[in-house]
Amino acid sequence: MARKKEETFFDYTLLFITLFLLAFGLIMIYSVSSYEASLQYGDAAYFLRSQVFATIIGLAAMIFVANVPYHFWERFAVLGFIVSIVLILLIIPFGVERGGAKRWLYIGNTSLQPAEVAKLAMILFLASMICKMGKGIRSGKGFLTVLAVPVPICLMVWQITENMSSAIIILGIAVLMLFVSSPEYKRFILLGLGGVAVAVTAVFVIVNVADSDAVGFRGGRILAWLDPEAYASSTGFQTLQGLYAIGSGGILGKGLGQSMQKLGFLPEAQNDMIFSIICEELGLFGALATIMMFLLLIWRFMIIANNSADLFGALLVVGVMSHIAIQVILNIAVVTNTIPNTGISLPFISSGGSSVMFLLIEIGLVLSVAKGIRLKNL
């Protein structure tokens, strides 16, 4: 019994942070979406009800996954990778279009975003693959092999579902998992410099194209990022409205439910741009508190990864940490116009059933890894 007590651990801190973010997200979704939901559906709680349903399913899945030894899922790594590819391909004949993008599959009355499945599948597959490669990952061939694995899925997510942000996240997950497991840091410096060079070159070319219509939709977003006022009636509209919301919130905000930008001015207020409404209603204080909760979440991931029983468990946690950290950084960067606008949700807080369900499954994996930690190691 003493040994059992020593080896049993459950991370209640991680669970509390997750539940807090979920509850806060539901409050903000209702605050942000009630006006639009009343106009469109005649039900102020339409978006809230949908999110609550997805959250309940996600919590049930999280509890189940947390109580299953995480090594059990290793045997499904290849299958999950293949299923994610198939689901993305099914978008072509069966995908449902929303907001000009075809990203969802409908199973009965429930929608599924294959990109979210691909993120989880990539974490599981790469964790298994890196463990099997062992020291082989230190070689140039091993390094490039791991780096090449996510490329086909990233290209499919980008081109088939027109979801460049999810493609970037999937690639980022792979790079960070490889970074943690590989001691050859010089390769990552070269990789980073190469990425920066490509991005700077692309921006330079787009800026110097005389015809703005020739740069395409994504090029137009880059131009709007550099000078949103010049595109205030088109691609810069959402960015400007989000910045107006942030600027009008001040230190303590206008008060919960008192936002003006959510009243039809800010597109996708309950989704990609919800952080700007947090800034408007709760001010700088609410924004910093939200960021602090995500930092605490990442801190718990680091503690669990550093003390995990084996490499596979550590890599699972690193993958989940990478997913959430990258998504939070990109979302806040987009809302504050630090990077060009691209559709990306704020984890646990933005409206989105598929996103919250798969995020909670990932939290279940982390909790399962945490249960294998010996208390004396903490």
Secondary structure, DSSP 8 states (H G I E B T S, - for coil): -HHHHHH----HHHHHHHHHHHHHHHHHHHHHHHHHHHHHHS-TTHHHHHHHHHHHHHHHHHHHHHTS-GGGGGGGHHHHHHHHHHHHHHHHHH-EEETTEEEEEEETTEEE-HHHHHHHHHHHHHHHHHHHHGGGGGSHHHHHHHHHTHHHHHHHHHHHS--HHHHHHHHHHHHHHHHHH---HHHHHHHHHHHHHHHHHHHHHHHT-S-GGGGHHHHHHHHHHH-GGGGTTTTTHHHHHHHHHHHHHTTT-S-TT--STTTTTSTTTTTTTHHHHHHHHHHHHHHHHHHHHHHHHHHHHHHHHHH-SSHHHHHHHHHHHHHHHHHHHHHHHHHTTSS-------TTTSS-HHHHHHHHHHHHHHHHHHHTS-GGG-
